[in-house]
Amino acid sequence: MKFKCVNEKCEYFGEELSFHSVKFQYIDGKLFAPIFCNLCGKHLVEIPDDTPISEKNISIGKFAGMIPQQRQQVLKKRAKEHATKVEKIDEIKRHKWTEAVEKFKKVP
């Protein structure tokens, strides 16, 4: 993907800068590439091309682009799902343990 610096005072002004892989963030319903110029520190603007998004080598950092309240909801959901899995595993272990103890008690 190609980007350019739009700061008129920068040495890289208007020059095409190529990046092999870009991590996008989803902010306010739009894709945002947090790529900044190494010299001036301003946000680089993507140079549009005809390549469809499906063929571009991009990854979307959805979690990083969330507001803190949304992150909290996601983490709570993950923790709840994990807790239910652990409860199921503990239940299975407890059942196998009681079966083994009962079998041991029956042995003469």
PyMOL commands that set and color helices and strands:
alter all, ss='L'
color gray80, all
select helices_A, chain A and resi 53-55+68-106
alter helices_A, ss='H'
color red, helices_A
select strands_A, chain A and resi 2-4+16-18+22-27+30-32+45-46+58-60
alter strands_A, ss='S'
color yellow, strands_A
deselect
rebuild
show_as cartoon
